[in-house]
Amino acid sequence: MKERIVLDKKFQREIFENLLSRFSRHEIAKILGVNSSSIYHIKNGKIGSIGLLGFQKIAKMLEISDEVIKKNTIKIISSDEILKGLETGRK
């Protein structure tokens, strides 16, 4: 598993609206490593975290500054935290 980033919901929506105005959802899905139907749910905040590496690619494509990213980042979830959550859920 990889690290994931949790963004401010409004910021996340703005990013994905911008992306969808430039690229198809299939192209965006390929960058993020998700299926294309997930893009709608990511845009609308139903999926609350995004793979960090995919987000970094998107941020570079959209030329989002580090300052803006820091301001709108709620949390970065490590692989260990994800695994710990999965183990807790299995108990």
PADRENNU-183671 format. One record per residue: residue in three letters; chain; z, y, x of N, C-alpha, C in turn. Coordinates in steps of 0.1 Angstrom, whole numbers, plus 5000, padded with zeros to 4 digits. Each point is the difference from the previous one (the first is absolute). Example, Ala and Ser with C-alpha at 12.3 -4.5 7.8 and 13.67 -1.06 7.14 Angstrom:
residues 2
{"Ala"; "A"; {5078; 4943; 5132}; {5000; 5012; 4991}; {5000; 5012; 5009}},
{"Ser"; "A"; {4993; 5011; 4996}; {5000; 5011; 5009}; {5008; 5011; 4992}},
***
This chain:
residues 91
{"Met"; "A"; {5000; 4988; 5008}; {5000; 5012; 4992}; {5000; 5012; 5009}},
{"Lys"; "A"; {4995; 5011; 4994}; {4999; 5013; 5007}; {5009; 5010; 4994}},
{"Glu"; "A"; {5002; 5011; 5007}; {5008; 5011; 4995}; {4993; 5007; 4988}},
{"Arg"; "A"; {5008; 5005; 4991}; {4995; 5007; 4988}; {5006; 5014; 5000}},
{"Ile"; "A"; {4992; 5009; 4994}; {5005; 5014; 4998}; {5001; 5003; 4985}},
{"Val"; "A"; {5011; 5007; 4997}; {5002; 5005; 4986}; {4999; 5015; 5001}},
{"Leu"; "A"; {4990; 5005; 4991}; {4997; 5014; 5000}; {5005; 5006; 4987}},
{"Asp"; "A"; {5001; 5014; 5000}; {5003; 5007; 4988}; {4989; 4997; 4990}},
{"Lys"; "A"; {5004; 4997; 4988}; {4990; 4995; 4990}; {4989; 5010; 4997}},
{"Lys"; "A"; {5003; 5013; 5000}; {4990; 5010; 4997}; {4990; 5001; 5012}},
{"Phe"; "A"; {5005; 4999; 5012}; {4992; 5000; 5012}; {4991; 4988; 5001}},
{"Gln"; "A"; {5006; 4988; 4997}; {4992; 4988; 4999}; {4988; 5001; 4990}},
{"Arg"; "A"; {5003; 5005; 4989}; {4990; 5002; 4990}; {4988; 5009; 5005}},
{"Glu"; "A"; {5005; 5011; 5006}; {4990; 5010; 5005}; {4991; 4993; 5011}},
{"Ile"; "A"; {5006; 4993; 5009}; {4992; 4993; 5010}; {4990; 4991; 4994}},
{"Phe"; "A"; {5004; 4992; 4990}; {4991; 4990; 4994}; {4989; 5006; 4991}},
{"Glu"; "A"; {5004; 5011; 4994}; {4989; 5008; 4992}; {4990; 5005; 5010}},
{"Asn"; "A"; {5004; 5005; 5011}; {4991; 5006; 5011}; {4992; 4988; 5005}},
{"Leu"; "A"; {5006; 4989; 5003}; {4992; 4989; 5006}; {4990; 4995; 4990}},
{"Leu"; "A"; {5004; 4999; 4987}; {4991; 4995; 4990}; {4988; 5009; 4997}},
{"Ser"; "A"; {5002; 5013; 5003}; {4989; 5009; 4999}; {4990; 4999; 5011}},
{"Arg"; "A"; {5004; 4993; 5011}; {4991; 4999; 5011}; {4995; 4986; 5003}},
{"Phe"; "A"; {5008; 4990; 4996}; {4997; 4986; 5003}; {5002; 4991; 4987}},
{"Ser"; "A"; {4993; 4989; 5000}; {5002; 4990; 4989}; {5014; 4994; 5002}},
{"Arg"; "A"; {5005; 4995; 4989}; {5013; 4993; 5001}; {4999; 4987; 5008}},
{"His"; "A"; {4988; 4994; 5001}; {4998; 4989; 5008}; {5001; 5003; 5015}},
{"Glu"; "A"; {4995; 5012; 5004}; {5001; 5004; 5014}; {5014; 5003; 5004}},
{"Ile"; "A"; {5007; 5007; 4990}; {5014; 5003; 5003}; {5009; 4987; 5001}},
{"Ala"; "A"; {4997; 4991; 4991}; {5007; 4987; 5000}; {4998; 4992; 5013}},
{"Lys"; "A"; {4988; 5001; 5005}; {4997; 4993; 5013}; {5009; 5006; 5011}},
{"Ile"; "A"; {5001; 5013; 5000}; {5008; 5007; 5010}; {5015; 4996; 4999}},
{"Leu"; "A"; {5005; 4999; 4988}; {5014; 4997; 4998}; {5003; 4985; 5000}},
{"Gly"; "A"; {4990; 4992; 4999}; {5002; 4986; 5000}; {5006; 4995; 4987}},
{"Val"; "A"; {4995; 5006; 4989}; {5005; 4996; 4987}; {4988; 4998; 4991}},
{"Asn"; "A"; {5002; 4994; 4988}; {4988; 4998; 4991}; {4997; 5014; 4993}},
{"Ser"; "A"; {4988; 5001; 4996}; {4996; 5014; 4995}; {5007; 5004; 4987}},
{"Ser"; "A"; {5004; 4990; 4992}; {5008; 5004; 4988}; {5013; 5006; 5003}},
{"Ser"; "A"; {5005; 4998; 5012}; {5013; 5005; 5004}; {5000; 5015; 5002}},
{"Ile"; "A"; {4988; 5005; 5003}; {4999; 5015; 5004}; {5004; 5008; 4988}},
{"Tyr"; "A"; {4997; 4996; 4988}; {5004; 5008; 4988}; {5015; 5000; 4999}},
{"His"; "A"; {5007; 4989; 5003}; {5014; 4999; 4999}; {5007; 5008; 5011}},
{"Ile"; "A"; {4994; 5000; 5012}; {5005; 5008; 5011}; {4999; 5014; 4997}},
{"Lys"; "A"; {4989; 5004; 4995}; {4998; 5014; 4996}; {5010; 5005; 4990}},
{"Asn"; "A"; {5003; 4992; 4990}; {5009; 5004; 4990}; {5014; 4997; 5002}},
{"Gly"; "A"; {5004; 4995; 5012}; {5013; 4998; 5004}; {5007; 4987; 4995}},
{"Lys"; "A"; {4992; 4991; 4994}; {5005; 4987; 4996}; {5003; 4991; 5012}},
{"Ile"; "A"; {4992; 5002; 5010}; {5003; 4993; 5013}; {5006; 5011; 5009}},
{"Gly"; "A"; {5012; 4999; 5003}; {5008; 5011; 5007}; {4999; 5001; 5015}},
{"Ser"; "A"; {4994; 4990; 5006}; {4999; 5001; 5015}; {4986; 4996; 5004}},
{"Ile"; "A"; {4996; 5005; 5012}; {4987; 4997; 5005}; {5002; 4995; 5014}},
{"Gly"; "A"; {4991; 4991; 5005}; {5001; 4995; 5013}; {4998; 5012; 5010}},
{"Leu"; "A"; {5009; 5001; 5010}; {5000; 5011; 5009}; {4987; 5002; 5008}},
{"Leu"; "A"; {4995; 4989; 5005}; {4987; 5001; 5007}; {4989; 5005; 4992}},
{"Gly"; "A"; {4999; 4995; 4988}; {4989; 5005; 4991}; {5002; 5015; 4996}},
{"Phe"; "A"; {5013; 5004; 4998}; {5002; 5014; 4997}; {4997; 5009; 5012}},
{"Gln"; "A"; {5003; 4995; 5012}; {4996; 5008; 5011}; {4985; 5002; 5001}},
{"Lys"; "A"; {4992; 4990; 4997}; {4986; 5001; 5000}; {4995; 5010; 4990}},
{"Ile"; "A"; {5006; 5000; 4988}; {4997; 5009; 4989}; {5004; 5014; 5004}},
{"Ala"; "A"; {5011; 5002; 5005}; {5005; 5013; 5005}; {4991; 5006; 5010}},
{"Lys"; "A"; {4995; 4992; 5009}; {4990; 5005; 5010}; {4987; 5004; 4993}},
{"Met"; "A"; {4995; 4991; 4991}; {4988; 5003; 4993}; {5000; 5013; 4992}},
{"Leu"; "A"; {5012; 5003; 4994}; {5002; 5012; 4992}; {5005; 5012; 5008}},
{"Glu"; "A"; {5002; 4997; 5013}; {5005; 5011; 5009}; {5014; 5006; 4995}},
{"Ile"; "A"; {5009; 4991; 4996}; {5013; 5004; 4996}; {5009; 5002; 5012}},
{"Ser"; "A"; {5006; 5012; 5001}; {5008; 5003; 5012}; {5013; 4992; 5000}},
{"Asp"; "A"; {5005; 4998; 5012}; {5013; 4993; 5002}; {5011; 5007; 4992}},
{"Glu"; "A"; {5000; 5013; 5000}; {5010; 5008; 4993}; {5000; 4997; 4985}},
{"Val"; "A"; {4988; 4999; 4994}; {4999; 4997; 4986}; {5004; 4986; 4997}},
{"Ile"; "A"; {4997; 4991; 5009}; {5004; 4986; 4998}; {5015; 4998; 5000}},
{"Lys"; "A"; {5006; 5007; 5010}; {5015; 4999; 5002}; {5007; 5006; 4987}},
{"Lys"; "A"; {4995; 5011; 4996}; {5005; 5007; 4988}; {5000; 4991; 4987}},
{"Asn"; "A"; {4990; 4992; 4999}; {4997; 4992; 4988}; {5004; 4985; 5002}},
{"Thr"; "A"; {5005; 4996; 5011}; {5005; 4986; 5002}; {5014; 4998; 4996}},
{"Ile"; "A"; {5002; 4991; 4991}; {5013; 4997; 4995}; {5007; 4990; 5009}},
{"Lys"; "A"; {4993; 4989; 5004}; {5005; 4989; 5007}; {4989; 4992; 5007}},
{"Ile"; "A"; {5003; 4995; 5012}; {4992; 4990; 5006}; {5008; 4987; 5000}},
{"Ile"; "A"; {4994; 4989; 4994}; {5007; 4988; 4998}; {4995; 4990; 5011}},
{"Ser"; "A"; {5009; 4995; 5008}; {4997; 4991; 5011}; {4997; 4986; 4994}},
{"Ser"; "A"; {4994; 4992; 5008}; {4997; 4986; 4996}; {5013; 4992; 4998}},
{"Asp"; "A"; {5010; 5003; 5008}; {5013; 4994; 4999}; {5007; 5003; 4986}},
{"Glu"; "A"; {4999; 5013; 4996}; {5005; 5004; 4987}; {4993; 4992; 4988}},
{"Ile"; "A"; {4987; 4999; 5002}; {4992; 4993; 4989}; {5005; 4985; 4999}},
{"Leu"; "A"; {5001; 4994; 5012}; {5004; 4986; 5000}; {5014; 4998; 4995}},
{"Lys"; "A"; {5009; 5009; 5003}; {5014; 5000; 4996}; {5000; 5001; 4984}},
{"Gly"; "A"; {4992; 5009; 4995}; {4999; 5002; 4985}; {4995; 4987; 4994}},
{"Leu"; "A"; {4990; 4994; 5006}; {4994; 4988; 4994}; {5011; 4988; 5000}},
{"Glu"; "A"; {5007; 4999; 5011}; {5010; 4990; 5001}; {5011; 5002; 4989}},
{"Thr"; "A"; {5004; 5013; 4999}; {5011; 5003; 4990}; {4995; 4997; 4986}},
{"Gly"; "A"; {4987; 5002; 4997}; {4994; 4997; 4987}; {4999; 4985; 4997}},
{"Arg"; "A"; {5000; 4992; 5010}; {4998; 4986; 4999}; {5014; 4993; 4997}},
{"Lys"; "A"; {5011; 5007; 5002}; {5013; 4994; 4998}; {5004; 5001; 4986}},
***
